[in-house]
Amino acid sequence: MSTNRWLLPLLGALLCLALGLLLGIQLRPPYLPQPATPDAGWDIVVADLIEGNARLRKEVQALEGQLAKFEDVERGGVALQSLVSEINQLRIVNGLIEVSGPGIEVVITGPLSVLDLHDLINELRNAGADTLALNGKRLVVWSAIGTDGQGVTVDGYPVQPPYRLQAIGDPHTLEVALERPGGIIELLQRANRELTIVVRTVGKLTLPVYDRPLQFVYARPVE
């Protein structure tokens, strides 16, 4: 892509130069040393002009063709970069790759219901968290947080307290969303005095790959 950045301006400059030469030849007054026969001299000049113009037109067409090819390559490269970016975004959203970045870590000690945990996760998502993990398990859009009758489960796996909720996103925004007056943490601790929730910002979190197979039972591509 760096080669295209200087080739395109160079081809454009050459194209302008060729057009300038073509225009200059057409407008330049002919100079004849002292032709023996005026008609014969003009015939030679006209023939030279026609030949020169034809040659320059071919050069201009060739440069235009090369310029068009490089423009196509440039557009194709941009389209490819956009496609790769979209694919990587989908891989992140679906938990198919390990991700890292700044964010916060929330450690919850004490009794916490499944609904309370849902509220915490939704609060982080609403605040702009890009990716989440609970006790080292990646959470994606369709992750099922429930209970087995004794404790919390994530996609069928039991998760034991204390709960460690990690979220990648803007640390300040996420922290303020949880700890603001009248926010989710204050409400949960008012409802249960035995509950302890500690929030800390982290410069770099690393969240694992989603460890459950992706299975679509009913959805099929449209033909």
Residue pairs with C-beta under 8 A, 6 or more apart in sequence:
1 74
1 77
4 70
4 73
4 74
4 77
7 70
8 67
8 70
8 71
8 74
11 63
11 66
11 67
11 70
12 67
14 63
15 60
15 63
15 64
15 67
18 56
18 59
18 60
18 63
19 60
21 56
22 53
22 56
22 57
22 60
25 49
25 52
25 53
25 56
26 49
26 53
30 42
30 45
32 41
32 45
35 41
35 44
88 97
90 96
91 97
92 99
92 130
92 131
93 140
93 141
94 140
94 210
94 214
95 131
95 138
95 139
95 140
95 209
95 210
96 209
96 210
97 209
98 206
98 207
98 208
98 209
99 130
99 131
99 168
99 206
99 207
100 168
100 204
100 205
100 206
100 207
101 130
101 168
101 169
101 204
101 205
102 168
102 169
102 170
102 171
102 201
102 202
102 203
102 204
102 205
103 129
103 166
103 167
103 168
103 169
103 171
103 174
103 201
103 202
103 205
104 166
104 167
104 169
104 171
104 174
104 175
104 178
104 199
104 200
104 201
104 202
105 164
105 165
105 166
105 167
105 199
105 200
105 202
105 205
106 120
106 163
106 164
106 165
106 166
106 167
106 178
106 197
106 198
106 199
107 162
107 163
107 164
107 165
107 197
107 198
107 200
108 120
108 161
108 162
108 163
108 164
108 165
108 195
108 196
108 197
109 161
109 162
109 195
109 196
109 197
109 198
110 161
110 192
110 194
110 195
110 196
111 192
111 194
111 195
112 152
112 161
112 163
112 188
112 195
114 145
114 146
114 147
114 152
116 188
117 134
117 145
117 152
117 163
118 145
119 184
119 188
120 165
120 178
120 184
120 188
121 132
121 134
121 139
121 145
121 165
123 177
123 178
123 183
123 184
124 132
124 165
124 167
124 169
124 174
124 177
124 178
125 132
126 177
127 169
127 173
127 174
127 176
127 177
127 178
128 169
128 170
128 173
128 174
129 167
129 168
129 169
129 174
130 167
130 168
130 169
131 138
131 139
131 167
131 168
131 207
132 138
132 139
132 165
132 166
132 167
132 168
132 207
133 139
133 165
133 166
133 207
133 208
134 145
134 154
134 159
134 163
134 164
134 165
134 166
135 154
135 159
135 160
135 163
135 164
136 164
136 208
137 154
137 155
137 157
137 159
137 208
137 211
138 207
138 208
138 209
138 210
138 211
139 145
139 154
140 210
143 154
143 155
144 153
144 154
144 155
144 156
145 152
145 153
145 154
146 152
146 153
147 153
148 158
150 158
151 158
151 159
151 160
151 161
152 158
152 159
152 161
152 163
153 159
155 212
166 202
166 205
166 207
167 174
167 205
168 205
168 207
171 201
171 202
172 201
175 199
175 201
177 183
177 184
178 184
178 185
178 197
178 199
179 185
179 186
179 199
185 197
185 199
188 195
188 197
189 195
189 196
189 197
